[in-house]
Amino acid sequence: MADETTEEEQGKESESPGLKRAPLRGEVSRRGVLSTLALGWAAFAAASAGILGAFGRFMFPNVLFEPPQEFKAGFPQTYAVGEVDERFKAAYGCWLVREPKGFYCLSTICTHLGCTPNWLAADEKFKCPCHGSGYTKQGINIEGPAPRPLERYKITLAEDGQLLIDKNTKFQQEKGQWSLDGAYLDYV
Ligand code: FES
């Protein structure tokens, strides 16, 4: 007996419940559309987050908070004659040296490549741990690759009698600046 089932009926048969029909070529499934949309939204959200992040960094850039360049360093009587005082080394990057006739303030920045030397009291010198530069107690370079002496910062007396350090003003020995006002504070 010939099969008299029409094409329409065949189509209905294939859509009968329980039987899943594979999408035909060119036909997009609902699930495919939904996942494409989800992917699109995810990409959009990621791009937006990136733009917001960049905007945030622009609005609130990294700021390096440095200690003030000018500060009071206590009363002269609190310093021992002949000592290299390290109380401001970590916070302000300088040593205060008390001599019988006065004070000077040395920068802790090695003039070779900027490392921080150590004060070796037993050897009476500053020694840089990076490449071995050495400086006298006055800051003169005596060994290693350091090309010039340590710099000095301006030191004066504040109105209240405390030592006042101004790191905005530097004095370089090789330029003859250690004899200028502020490079040394006479104090007997
Ligand atoms: Fe001090 Fe090189 S940085 S010796």
Backbone and ligand atoms as CSV (ligand in chain L), in Angstrom:
chain,resi,resn,atom,element,x,y,z
A,1,MET,N,N,0.838,-1.201,0.000
A,1,MET,CA,C,0.000,0.000,0.000
A,1,MET,C,C,0.865,1.239,0.000
A,2,ALA,N,N,0.560,2.139,-0.872
A,2,ALA,CA,C,1.407,3.348,-1.015
A,2,ALA,C,C,1.252,4.248,0.185
A,3,ASP,N,N,2.371,4.877,0.530
A,3,ASP,CA,C,2.355,5.825,1.663
A,3,ASP,C,C,1.718,7.111,1.222
A,4,GLU,N,N,0.525,7.443,1.800
A,4,GLU,CA,C,-0.207,8.616,1.351
A,4,GLU,C,C,-0.050,9.801,2.300
A,5,THR,N,N,0.900,9.726,3.178
A,5,THR,CA,C,1.114,10.823,4.132
A,5,THR,C,C,1.622,12.048,3.398
A,6,THR,N,N,0.955,13.183,3.642
A,6,THR,CA,C,1.376,14.411,2.960
A,6,THR,C,C,2.580,15.002,3.660
A,7,GLU,N,N,3.244,15.972,2.979
A,7,GLU,CA,C,4.402,16.657,3.562
A,7,GLU,C,C,4.041,17.372,4.848
A,8,GLU,N,N,2.802,17.990,4.846
A,8,GLU,CA,C,2.352,18.734,6.031
A,8,GLU,C,C,2.267,17.823,7.230
A,9,GLU,N,N,1.712,16.629,6.949
A,9,GLU,CA,C,1.563,15.680,8.042
A,9,GLU,C,C,2.920,15.220,8.545
A,10,GLN,N,N,3.853,15.077,7.590
A,10,GLN,CA,C,5.195,14.647,8.011
A,10,GLN,C,C,5.820,15.672,8.946
A,11,GLY,N,N,5.605,16.968,8.606
A,11,GLY,CA,C,6.155,18.046,9.452
A,11,GLY,C,C,5.552,18.001,10.829
A,12,LYS,N,N,4.241,17.759,10.900
A,12,LYS,CA,C,3.589,17.699,12.195
A,12,LYS,C,C,4.132,16.559,13.013
A,13,GLU,N,N,4.386,15.432,12.339
A,13,GLU,CA,C,4.897,14.266,13.046
A,13,GLU,C,C,6.236,14.577,13.709
A,14,SER,N,N,7.070,15.289,12.931
A,14,SER,CA,C,8.418,15.558,13.470
A,14,SER,C,C,8.377,16.515,14.640
A,15,GLU,N,N,7.278,17.300,14.819
A,15,GLU,CA,C,7.195,18.228,15.942
A,15,GLU,C,C,6.414,17.654,17.101
A,16,SER,N,N,6.143,16.388,17.046
A,16,SER,CA,C,5.352,15.784,18.104
A,16,SER,C,C,6.083,15.859,19.427
A,17,PRO,N,N,5.314,15.996,20.538
A,17,PRO,CA,C,5.933,16.168,21.850
A,17,PRO,C,C,6.870,15.020,22.177
A,18,GLY,N,N,7.988,15.438,22.879
A,18,GLY,CA,C,8.951,14.409,23.275
A,18,GLY,C,C,10.033,14.222,22.264
A,19,LEU,N,N,9.798,14.669,21.060
A,19,LEU,CA,C,10.832,14.526,20.031
A,19,LEU,C,C,11.419,15.890,19.745
A,20,LYS,N,N,12.740,16.018,19.918
A,20,LYS,CA,C,13.370,17.319,19.695
A,20,LYS,C,C,13.894,17.368,18.298
A,21,ARG,N,N,13.515,18.411,17.601
A,21,ARG,CA,C,13.960,18.530,16.224
A,21,ARG,C,C,15.227,19.364,16.174
A,22,ALA,N,N,16.245,18.873,15.472
A,22,ALA,CA,C,17.474,19.650,15.324
A,22,ALA,C,C,17.184,20.856,14.469
A,23,PRO,N,N,17.762,22.054,14.866
A,23,PRO,CA,C,17.480,23.242,14.043
A,23,PRO,C,C,17.970,23.044,12.628
A,24,LEU,N,N,17.144,23.490,11.716
A,24,LEU,CA,C,17.540,23.398,10.324
A,24,LEU,C,C,18.563,24.458,10.008
A,25,ARG,N,N,19.290,24.285,8.890
A,25,ARG,CA,C,20.293,25.288,8.523
A,25,ARG,C,C,19.619,26.639,8.348
A,26,GLY,N,N,20.260,27.699,8.920
A,26,GLY,CA,C,19.684,29.030,8.782
A,26,GLY,C,C,18.676,29.346,9.860
A,27,GLU,N,N,18.319,28.324,10.653
A,27,GLU,CA,C,17.343,28.545,11.717
A,27,GLU,C,C,18.105,28.750,13.031
A,28,VAL,N,N,17.800,29.798,13.783
A,28,VAL,CA,C,18.516,30.095,15.018
A,28,VAL,C,C,17.649,29.694,16.191
A,29,SER,N,N,18.233,28.885,17.096
A,29,SER,CA,C,17.443,28.441,18.237
A,29,SER,C,C,17.301,29.570,19.250
A,30,ARG,N,N,16.248,29.503,20.070
A,30,ARG,CA,C,16.025,30.542,21.082
A,30,ARG,C,C,17.188,30.563,22.076
A,31,ARG,N,N,17.667,29.368,22.450
A,31,ARG,CA,C,18.767,29.305,23.412
A,31,ARG,C,C,20.023,29.985,22.848
A,32,GLY,N,N,20.250,29.786,21.527
A,32,GLY,CA,C,21.426,30.416,20.890
A,32,GLY,C,C,21.328,31.925,20.947
A,33,VAL,N,N,20.130,32.439,20.693
A,33,VAL,CA,C,19.939,33.890,20.731
A,33,VAL,C,C,20.198,34.414,22.124
A,34,LEU,N,N,19.656,33.691,23.124
A,34,LEU,CA,C,19.812,34.143,24.505
A,34,LEU,C,C,21.276,34.140,24.925
A,35,SER,N,N,22.016,33.092,24.568
A,35,SER,CA,C,23.423,33.043,24.988
A,35,SER,C,C,24.234,34.103,24.258
A,36,THR,N,N,23.884,34.395,23.008
A,36,THR,CA,C,24.587,35.457,22.285
A,36,THR,C,C,24.346,36.798,22.962
A,37,LEU,N,N,23.066,37.024,23.354
A,37,LEU,CA,C,22.734,38.275,24.047
A,37,LEU,C,C,23.489,38.379,25.374
A,38,ALA,N,N,23.544,37.267,26.104
A,38,ALA,CA,C,24.232,37.274,27.403
A,38,ALA,C,C,25.708,37.598,27.211
A,39,LEU,N,N,26.292,36.981,26.180
A,39,LEU,CA,C,27.716,37.252,25.908
A,39,LEU,C,C,27.934,38.719,25.579
A,40,GLY,N,N,27.031,39.257,24.787
A,40,GLY,CA,C,27.118,40.675,24.409
A,40,GLY,C,C,27.055,41.575,25.630
A,41,TRP,N,N,26.116,41.251,26.524
A,41,TRP,CA,C,25.975,42.069,27.743
A,41,TRP,C,C,27.209,41.960,28.620
A,42,ALA,N,N,27.742,40.742,28.699
A,42,ALA,CA,C,28.939,40.543,29.534
A,42,ALA,C,C,30.099,41.369,28.980
A,43,ALA,N,N,30.249,41.344,27.655
A,43,ALA,CA,C,31.336,42.114,27.036
A,43,ALA,C,C,31.133,43.606,27.267
A,44,PHE,N,N,29.861,44.033,27.145
A,44,PHE,CA,C,29.556,45.451,27.356
A,44,PHE,C,C,29.865,45.861,28.801
A,45,ALA,N,N,29.457,44.982,29.743
A,45,ALA,CA,C,29.696,45.290,31.160
A,45,ALA,C,C,31.195,45.361,31.443
A,46,ALA,N,N,31.953,44.425,30.854
A,46,ALA,CA,C,33.406,44.413,31.091
A,46,ALA,C,C,34.040,45.680,30.533
A,47,ALA,N,N,33.603,46.060,29.320
A,47,ALA,CA,C,34.170,47.270,28.705
A,47,ALA,C,C,33.824,48.497,29.540
A,48,SER,N,N,32.569,48.548,30.030
A,48,SER,CA,C,32.155,49.689,30.852
A,48,SER,C,C,32.973,49.760,32.127
A,49,ALA,N,N,33.194,48.588,32.745
A,49,ALA,CA,C,33.973,48.562,33.989
A,49,ALA,C,C,35.386,49.070,33.728
A,50,GLY,N,N,35.959,48.657,32.584
A,50,GLY,CA,C,37.316,49.111,32.234
A,50,GLY,C,C,37.369,50.613,32.065
A,51,ILE,N,N,36.365,51.155,31.366
A,51,ILE,CA,C,36.331,52.606,31.139
A,51,ILE,C,C,36.151,53.343,32.458
A,52,LEU,N,N,35.252,52.804,33.302
A,52,LEU,CA,C,35.039,53.437,34.614
A,52,LEU,C,C,36.316,53.407,35.443
A,53,GLY,N,N,37.005,52.273,35.386
A,53,GLY,CA,C,38.258,52.151,36.140
A,53,GLY,C,C,39.277,53.178,35.680
A,54,ALA,N,N,39.403,53.316,34.346
A,54,ALA,CA,C,40.368,54.284,33.809
A,54,ALA,C,C,39.975,55.703,34.205
A,55,PHE,N,N,38.662,55.963,34.175
A,55,PHE,CA,C,38.181,57.287,34.557
A,55,PHE,C,C,38.490,57.558,36.034
A,56,GLY,N,N,38.281,56.512,36.847
A,56,GLY,CA,C,38.566,56.656,38.278
A,56,GLY,C,C,40.021,56.973,38.528
A,57,ARG,N,N,40.905,56.285,37.798
A,57,ARG,CA,C,42.343,56.545,37.976
A,57,ARG,C,C,42.691,57.957,37.531
A,58,PHE,N,N,41.963,58.420,36.480
A,58,PHE,CA,C,42.206,59.781,36.008
A,58,PHE,C,C,41.767,60.795,37.052
A,59,MET,N,N,40.597,60.514,37.661
A,59,MET,CA,C,40.060,61.454,38.654
A,59,MET,C,C,40.848,61.408,39.963
A,60,PHE,N,N,41.335,60.212,40.310
A,60,PHE,CA,C,42.066,60.058,41.575
A,60,PHE,C,C,43.432,59.428,41.306
A,61,PRO,N,N,44.353,60.170,40.728
A,61,PRO,CA,C,45.660,59.598,40.381
A,61,PRO,C,C,46.448,59.226,41.635
A,62,ASN,N,N,47.411,58.320,41.438
A,62,ASN,CA,C,48.285,57.959,42.557
A,62,ASN,C,C,49.074,59.185,42.988
A,63,VAL,N,N,48.985,59.496,44.236
A,63,VAL,CA,C,49.705,60.660,44.734
A,63,VAL,C,C,50.724,60.186,45.753
A,64,LEU,N,N,51.932,60.649,45.579
A,64,LEU,CA,C,52.984,60.285,46.517
A,64,LEU,C,C,53.021,61.344,47.613
A,65,PHE,N,N,52.676,60.918,48.817
A,65,PHE,CA,C,52.668,61.875,49.909
A,65,PHE,C,C,54.051,61.947,50.522
A,66,GLU,N,N,54.709,63.064,50.327
A,66,GLU,CA,C,56.049,63.244,50.861
A,66,GLU,C,C,55.973,64.046,52.147
A,67,PRO,N,N,56.921,63.816,53.033
A,67,PRO,CA,C,56.932,64.640,54.243
A,67,PRO,C,C,57.230,66.077,53.864
A,68,PRO,N,N,56.874,67.037,54.705
A,68,PRO,CA,C,57.144,68.438,54.377
A,68,PRO,C,C,58.629,68.668,54.145
A,69,GLN,N,N,58.919,69.599,53.264
A,69,GLN,CA,C,60.316,69.878,52.939
A,69,GLN,C,C,60.979,70.756,53.995
A,70,GLU,N,N,60.159,71.353,54.830
A,70,GLU,CA,C,60.715,72.197,55.889
A,70,GLU,C,C,60.208,71.668,57.222
A,71,PHE,N,N,61.096,71.471,58.162
A,71,PHE,CA,C,60.646,70.932,59.451
A,71,PHE,C,C,61.574,71.389,60.568
A,72,LYS,N,N,61.026,71.383,61.779
A,72,LYS,CA,C,61.816,71.728,62.953
A,72,LYS,C,C,62.470,70.461,63.497
A,73,ALA,N,N,63.726,70.602,63.864
A,73,ALA,CA,C,64.504,69.418,64.245
A,73,ALA,C,C,64.881,69.430,65.720
A,74,GLY,N,N,64.091,70.107,66.538
A,74,GLY,CA,C,64.354,70.095,67.981
A,74,GLY,C,C,65.359,71.169,68.387
A,75,PHE,N,N,65.641,71.194,69.672
A,75,PHE,CA,C,66.539,72.223,70.214
A,75,PHE,C,C,68.003,71.769,70.138
A,76,PRO,N,N,68.890,72.706,69.873
A,76,PRO,CA,C,70.313,72.361,69.707
A,76,PRO,C,C,70.894,71.611,70.906
A,77,GLN,N,N,70.375,71.926,72.087
A,77,GLN,CA,C,70.919,71.296,73.302
A,77,GLN,C,C,70.668,69.783,73.335
A,78,THR,N,N,69.755,69.320,72.508
A,78,THR,CA,C,69.447,67.874,72.533
A,78,THR,C,C,70.422,67.067,71.668
A,79,TYR,N,N,71.393,67.765,71.062
A,79,TYR,CA,C,72.354,67.071,70.195
A,79,TYR,C,C,73.711,66.969,70.888
A,80,ALA,N,N,74.315,65.809,70.753
A,80,ALA,CA,C,75.624,65.592,71.384
A,80,ALA,C,C,76.731,66.063,70.447
A,81,VAL,N,N,77.653,66.832,70.985
A,81,VAL,CA,C,78.763,67.351,70.175
A,81,VAL,C,C,79.596,66.183,69.620
A,82,GLY,N,N,79.897,66.279,68.325
A,82,GLY,CA,C,80.712,65.250,67.678
A,82,GLY,C,C,79.900,64.104,67.100
A,83,GLU,N,N,78.567,64.122,67.307
A,83,GLU,CA,C,77.725,63.000,66.854
A,83,GLU,C,C,77.077,63.264,65.495
A,84,VAL,N,N,76.888,62.168,64.766
A,84,VAL,CA,C,76.018,62.207,63.586
A,84,VAL,C,C,74.654,61.727,64.074
A,85,ASP,N,N,73.692,62.608,64.055
A,85,ASP,CA,C,72.378,62.274,64.605
A,85,ASP,C,C,71.468,61.716,63.504
A,86,GLU,N,N,70.914,60.542,63.772
A,86,GLU,CA,C,70.124,59.854,62.740
A,86,GLU,C,C,68.612,59.912,62.990
A,87,ARG,N,N,68.186,60.747,63.908
A,87,ARG,CA,C,66.758,60.720,64.255
A,87,ARG,C,C,65.842,61.119,63.089
A,88,PHE,N,N,66.380,61.853,62.102
A,88,PHE,CA,C,65.528,62.257,60.968
A,88,PHE,C,C,65.891,61.545,59.665
A,89,LYS,N,N,66.717,60.524,59.786
A,89,LYS,CA,C,67.151,59.808,58.568
A,89,LYS,C,C,65.961,59.151,57.853
A,90,ALA,N,N,65.184,58.363,58.600
A,90,ALA,CA,C,64.097,57.612,57.953
A,90,ALA,C,C,62.977,58.532,57.456
A,91,ALA,N,N,62.565,59.462,58.278
A,91,ALA,CA,C,61.390,60.270,57.930
A,91,ALA,C,C,61.706,61.412,56.956
A,92,TYR,N,N,62.888,62.000,57.077
A,92,TYR,CA,C,63.188,63.187,56.268
A,92,TYR,C,C,64.430,63.047,55.380
A,93,GLY,N,N,65.103,61.905,55.472
A,93,GLY,CA,C,66.251,61.679,54.576
A,93,GLY,C,C,67.410,62.617,54.822
A,94,CYS,N,N,67.739,62.834,56.088
A,94,CYS,CA,C,68.925,63.669,56.359
A,94,CYS,C,C,69.559,63.316,57.710
A,95,TRP,N,N,70.850,63.625,57.803
A,95,TRP,CA,C,71.564,63.491,59.068
A,95,TRP,C,C,71.882,64.892,59.567
A,96,LEU,N,N,71.809,65.079,60.859
A,96,LEU,CA,C,72.275,66.338,61.445
A,96,LEU,C,C,73.584,66.058,62.165
A,97,VAL,N,N,74.580,66.838,61.861
A,97,VAL,CA,C,75.888,66.632,62.471
A,97,VAL,C,C,76.188,67.819,63.379
A,98,ARG,N,N,76.504,67.487,64.620
A,98,ARG,CA,C,76.796,68.522,65.615
A,98,ARG,C,C,78.297,68.586,65.803
A,99,GLU,N,N,78.875,69.726,65.491
A,99,GLU,CA,C,80.303,69.963,65.710
A,99,GLU,C,C,80.458,70.919,66.894
A,100,PRO,N,N,81.660,71.052,67.423
A,100,PRO,CA,C,81.846,71.973,68.557
A,100,PRO,C,C,81.389,73.394,68.226
A,101,LYS,N,N,81.504,73.792,66.952
A,101,LYS,CA,C,81.155,75.169,66.605
A,101,LYS,C,C,79.831,75.332,65.867
A,102,GLY,N,N,79.125,74.241,65.631
A,102,GLY,CA,C,77.854,74.406,64.924
A,102,GLY,C,C,77.277,73.122,64.367
A,103,PHE,N,N,76.348,73.310,63.391
A,103,PHE,CA,C,75.610,72.181,62.805
A,103,PHE,C,C,75.650,72.234,61.280
A,104,TYR,N,N,75.547,71.099,60.673
A,104,TYR,CA,C,75.187,71.033,59.257
A,104,TYR,C,C,74.258,69.841,59.055
A,105,CYS,N,N,73.536,69.882,57.953
A,105,CYS,CA,C,72.524,68.854,57.676
A,105,CYS,C,C,72.848,68.192,56.342
A,106,LEU,N,N,73.139,66.902,56.392
A,106,LEU,CA,C,73.540,66.175,55.180
A,106,LEU,C,C,72.385,65.379,54.584
A,107,SER,N,N,72.308,65.379,53.272
A,107,SER,CA,C,71.333,64.543,52.572
A,107,SER,C,C,71.768,63.081,52.664
A,108,THR,N,N,70.784,62.183,52.767
A,108,THR,CA,C,71.114,60.749,52.819
A,108,THR,C,C,71.104,60.110,51.424
A,109,ILE,N,N,71.119,60.935,50.379
A,109,ILE,CA,C,71.078,60.379,49.015
A,109,ILE,C,C,72.492,60.254,48.464
A,110,CYS,N,N,72.905,59.018,48.210
A,110,CYS,CA,C,74.239,58.774,47.640
A,110,CYS,C,C,74.314,59.452,46.275
A,111,THR,N,N,75.427,60.128,46.007
A,111,THR,CA,C,75.522,60.870,44.744
A,111,THR,C,C,75.902,59.970,43.564
A,112,HIS,N,N,76.066,58.680,43.821
A,112,HIS,CA,C,76.299,57.773,42.697
A,112,HIS,C,C,74.958,57.482,42.022
A,113,LEU,N,N,74.146,56.607,42.648
A,113,LEU,CA,C,72.856,56.273,42.026
A,113,LEU,C,C,71.684,56.404,42.987
A,114,GLY,N,N,71.907,57.106,44.078
A,114,GLY,CA,C,70.762,57.451,44.922
A,114,GLY,C,C,70.423,56.512,46.062
A,115,CYS,N,N,71.229,55.509,46.334
A,115,CYS,CA,C,70.957,54.645,47.487
A,115,CYS,C,C,71.163,55.438,48.780
A,116,THR,N,N,70.824,54.798,49.878
A,116,THR,CA,C,70.988,55.455,51.179
A,116,THR,C,C,72.190,54.853,51.917
A,117,PRO,N,N,73.230,55.607,52.112
A,117,PRO,CA,C,74.397,55.091,52.842
A,117,PRO,C,C,74.087,54.892,54.330
A,118,ASN,N,N,74.973,54.188,54.999
A,118,ASN,CA,C,74.866,54.000,56.451
A,118,ASN,C,C,75.998,54.755,57.137
A,119,TRP,N,N,75.694,55.255,58.309
A,119,TRP,CA,C,76.743,55.906,59.105
A,119,TRP,C,C,77.444,54.833,59.925
A,120,LEU,N,N,78.756,54.696,59.712
A,120,LEU,CA,C,79.541,53.724,60.464
A,120,LEU,C,C,80.360,54.497,61.493
A,121,ALA,N,N,79.825,54.557,62.704
A,121,ALA,CA,C,80.454,55.390,63.741
A,121,ALA,C,C,81.874,54.931,64.040
A,122,ALA,N,N,82.094,53.615,64.052
A,122,ALA,CA,C,83.423,53.090,64.385
A,122,ALA,C,C,84.457,53.523,63.351
A,123,ASP,N,N,84.035,53.601,62.079
A,123,ASP,CA,C,84.959,53.994,61.003
A,123,ASP,C,C,84.893,55.493,60.707
A,124,GLU,N,N,83.983,56.179,61.398
A,124,GLU,CA,C,83.815,57.622,61.178
A,124,GLU,C,C,83.562,57.946,59.715
A,125,LYS,N,N,82.699,57.184,59.074
A,125,LYS,CA,C,82.372,57.494,57.673
A,125,LYS,C,C,80.995,56.945,57.299
A,126,PHE,N,N,80.468,57.495,56.202
A,126,PHE,CA,C,79.229,56.988,55.626
A,126,PHE,C,C,79.625,55.979,54.554
A,127,LYS,N,N,78.928,54.870,54.520
A,127,LYS,CA,C,79.245,53.834,53.532
A,127,LYS,C,C,77.976,53.420,52.811
A,128,CYS,N,N,78.035,53.473,51.491
A,128,CYS,CA,C,76.851,53.107,50.702
A,128,CYS,C,C,76.846,51.595,50.453
A,129,PRO,N,N,75.736,50.925,50.751
A,129,PRO,CA,C,75.692,49.468,50.586
A,129,PRO,C,C,75.563,49.019,49.133
A,130,CYS,N,N,75.226,49.926,48.239
A,130,CYS,CA,C,74.959,49.503,46.855
A,130,CYS,C,C,76.237,49.234,46.057
A,131,HIS,N,N,77.136,50.195,46.004
A,131,HIS,CA,C,78.351,49.998,45.199
A,131,HIS,C,C,79.607,50.421,45.955
A,132,GLY,N,N,79.462,50.598,47.257
A,132,GLY,CA,C,80.657,50.805,48.078
A,132,GLY,C,C,81.196,52.219,48.188
A,133,SER,N,N,80.440,53.203,47.784
A,133,SER,CA,C,80.947,54.579,47.940
A,133,SER,C,C,81.064,54.927,49.424
A,134,GLY,N,N,82.098,55.686,49.733
A,134,GLY,CA,C,82.295,56.109,51.113
A,134,GLY,C,C,82.421,57.622,51.182
A,135,TYR,N,N,81.976,58.192,52.287
A,135,TYR,CA,C,82.025,59.646,52.499
A,135,TYR,C,C,82.540,59.919,53.909
A,136,THR,N,N,83.262,60.997,54.048
A,136,THR,CA,C,83.698,61.399,55.385
A,136,THR,C,C,82.499,61.913,56.174
A,137,LYS,N,N,82.749,62.189,57.434
A,137,LYS,CA,C,81.694,62.723,58.297
A,137,LYS,C,C,81.170,64.059,57.759
A,138,GLN,N,N,82.024,64.786,57.055
A,138,GLN,CA,C,81.598,66.073,56.480
A,138,GLN,C,C,80.799,65.868,55.181
A,139,GLY,N,N,80.856,64.645,54.640
A,139,GLY,CA,C,80.101,64.364,53.423
A,139,GLY,C,C,80.951,64.312,52.170
A,140,ILE,N,N,82.271,64.397,52.327
A,140,ILE,CA,C,83.157,64.351,51.146
A,140,ILE,C,C,83.319,62.904,50.672
A,141,ASN,N,N,83.156,62.692,49.362
A,141,ASN,CA,C,83.320,61.351,48.805
A,141,ASN,C,C,84.797,60.959,48.811
A,142,ILE,N,N,85.100,59.793,49.354
A,142,ILE,CA,C,86.500,59.369,49.477
A,142,ILE,C,C,86.772,58.007,48.850
A,143,GLU,N,N,85.736,57.262,48.528
A,143,GLU,CA,C,85.966,55.944,47.901
A,143,GLU,C,C,84.731,55.519,47.129
A,144,GLY,N,N,84.971,54.569,46.192
A,144,GLY,CA,C,83.858,54.067,45.392
A,144,GLY,C,C,83.491,55.019,44.265
A,145,PRO,N,N,82.416,54.687,43.571
A,145,PRO,CA,C,82.063,55.437,42.347
A,145,PRO,C,C,81.364,56.779,42.551
A,146,ALA,N,N,81.057,57.154,43.783
A,146,ALA,CA,C,80.348,58.438,43.987
A,146,ALA,C,C,81.147,59.578,43.345
A,147,PRO,N,N,80.527,60.349,42.464
A,147,PRO,CA,C,81.265,61.381,41.721
A,147,PRO,C,C,81.442,62.692,42.481
A,148,ARG,N,N,80.701,62.879,43.558
A,148,ARG,CA,C,80.778,64.158,44.274
A,148,ARG,C,C,80.287,63.980,45.714
A,149,PRO,N,N,80.529,64.972,46.551
A,149,PRO,CA,C,80.119,64.874,47.953
A,149,PRO,C,C,78.597,64.812,48.128
A,150,LEU,N,N,78.194,64.417,49.317
A,150,LEU,CA,C,76.766,64.471,49.663
A,150,LEU,C,C,76.321,65.931,49.668
A,151,GLU,N,N,75.053,66.137,49.420
A,151,GLU,CA,C,74.548,67.515,49.453
A,151,GLU,C,C,74.151,67.890,50.880
A,152,ARG,N,N,74.125,69.175,51.134
A,152,ARG,CA,C,73.663,69.655,52.440
A,152,ARG,C,C,72.365,70.426,52.253
A,153,TYR,N,N,71.538,70.372,53.288
A,153,TYR,CA,C,70.291,71.138,53.286
A,153,TYR,C,C,70.449,72.360,54.193
A,154,LYS,N,N,69.628,73.333,53.895
A,154,LYS,CA,C,69.706,74.586,54.659
A,154,LYS,C,C,69.323,74.357,56.126
A,155,ILE,N,N,70.131,74.905,57.004
A,155,ILE,CA,C,69.844,74.777,58.432
A,155,ILE,C,C,69.972,76.147,59.092
A,156,THR,N,N,68.929,76.525,59.807
A,156,THR,CA,C,68.915,77.811,60.525
A,156,THR,C,C,68.243,77.584,61.880
A,157,LEU,N,N,68.117,78.675,62.632
A,157,LEU,CA,C,67.377,78.583,63.893
A,157,LEU,C,C,65.998,79.195,63.698
A,158,ALA,N,N,64.975,78.499,64.153
A,158,ALA,CA,C,63.614,79.042,64.091
A,158,ALA,C,C,63.444,80.060,65.222
A,159,GLU,N,N,62.357,80.826,65.164
A,159,GLU,CA,C,62.117,81.863,66.178
A,159,GLU,C,C,62.026,81.299,67.587
A,160,ASP,N,N,61.534,80.079,67.671
A,160,ASP,CA,C,61.398,79.466,69.001
A,160,ASP,C,C,62.692,78.817,69.486
A,161,GLY,N,N,63.762,78.959,68.705
A,161,GLY,CA,C,65.059,78.433,69.138
A,161,GLY,C,C,65.358,77.025,68.660
A,162,GLN,N,N,64.407,76.423,67.943
A,162,GLN,CA,C,64.671,75.069,67.427
A,162,GLN,C,C,65.447,75.133,66.117
A,163,LEU,N,N,66.113,74.040,65.811
A,163,LEU,CA,C,66.779,73.944,64.506
A,163,LEU,C,C,65.700,73.843,63.432
A,164,LEU,N,N,65.937,74.540,62.326
A,164,LEU,CA,C,64.958,74.533,61.240
A,164,LEU,C,C,65.663,74.044,59.967
A,165,ILE,N,N,65.147,72.965,59.403
A,165,ILE,CA,C,65.747,72.395,58.185
A,165,ILE,C,C,64.855,72.729,57.000
A,166,ASP,N,N,65.487,73.209,55.929
A,166,ASP,CA,C,64.738,73.506,54.704
A,166,ASP,C,C,65.362,72.713,53.558
A,167,LYS,N,N,64.677,71.657,53.175
A,167,LYS,CA,C,65.225,70.786,52.121
A,167,LYS,C,C,65.027,71.373,50.725
A,168,ASN,N,N,64.296,72.481,50.636
A,168,ASN,CA,C,64.142,73.131,49.327
A,168,ASN,C,C,65.441,73.793,48.897
A,169,THR,N,N,66.290,74.099,49.867
A,169,THR,CA,C,67.561,74.748,49.548
A,169,THR,C,C,68.709,73.780,49.805
A,170,LYS,N,N,69.438,73.477,48.729
A,170,LYS,CA,C,70.550,72.524,48.837
A,170,LYS,C,C,71.860,73.237,48.560
A,171,PHE,N,N,72.906,72.690,49.103
A,171,PHE,CA,C,74.242,73.259,48.896
A,171,PHE,C,C,75.182,72.158,48.419
A,172,GLN,N,N,75.896,72.431,47.332
A,172,GLN,CA,C,76.812,71.444,46.766
A,172,GLN,C,C,78.252,71.916,46.966
A,173,GLN,N,N,79.037,71.059,47.570
A,173,GLN,CA,C,80.426,71.412,47.879
A,173,GLN,C,C,81.221,71.736,46.613
A,174,GLU,N,N,81.019,70.912,45.541
A,174,GLU,CA,C,81.807,71.084,44.310
A,174,GLU,C,C,81.497,72.406,43.603
A,175,LYS,N,N,80.428,73.056,44.001
A,175,LYS,CA,C,80.091,74.366,43.430
A,175,LYS,C,C,80.459,75.492,44.388
A,176,GLY,N,N,81.159,75.139,45.439
A,176,GLY,CA,C,81.581,76.152,46.411
A,176,GLY,C,C,80.455,76.673,47.264
A,177,GLN,N,N,79.355,75.893,47.392
A,177,GLN,CA,C,78.172,76.401,48.094
A,177,GLN,C,C,78.172,76.111,49.595
A,178,TRP,N,N,79.129,75.327,50.057
A,178,TRP,CA,C,79.114,75.012,51.489
A,178,TRP,C,C,79.519,76.209,52.353
A,179,SER,N,N,80.054,77.241,51.692
A,179,SER,CA,C,80.430,78.431,52.465
A,179,SER,C,C,79.297,79.463,52.494
A,180,LEU,N,N,78.194,79.162,51.822
A,180,LEU,CA,C,77.067,80.110,51.786
A,180,LEU,C,C,76.262,80.057,53.081
A,181,ASP,N,N,75.526,81.147,53.324
A,181,ASP,CA,C,74.653,81.195,54.500
A,181,ASP,C,C,73.643,80.057,54.441
A,182,GLY,N,N,73.482,79.366,55.523
A,182,GLY,CA,C,72.497,78.284,55.578
A,182,GLY,C,C,73.107,76.907,55.423
A,183,ALA,N,N,74.316,76.833,54.844
A,183,ALA,CA,C,74.949,75.530,54.679
A,183,ALA,C,C,75.530,75.052,56.000
A,184,TYR,N,N,75.798,76.014,56.864
A,184,TYR,CA,C,76.352,75.683,58.174
A,184,TYR,C,C,75.744,76.647,59.178
A,185,LEU,N,N,75.386,76.121,60.341
A,185,LEU,CA,C,74.804,76.972,61.382
A,185,LEU,C,C,75.821,77.104,62.505
A,186,ASP,N,N,76.321,78.344,62.671
A,186,ASP,CA,C,77.246,78.574,63.787
A,186,ASP,C,C,76.480,78.482,65.087
A,187,TYR,N,N,76.959,77.666,65.959
A,187,TYR,CA,C,76.282,77.526,67.255
A,187,TYR,C,C,77.293,76.952,68.244
A,188,VAL,N,N,77.680,77.760,69.196
A,188,VAL,CA,C,78.688,77.310,70.162
A,188,VAL,C,C,78.025,76.961,71.482
L,1,FES,FE1,FE,75.783,54.525,46.417
L,1,FES,FE2,FE,76.142,53.388,44.036
L,1,FES,S1,S,74.352,54.231,44.838
L,1,FES,S2,S,77.559,53.671,45.603
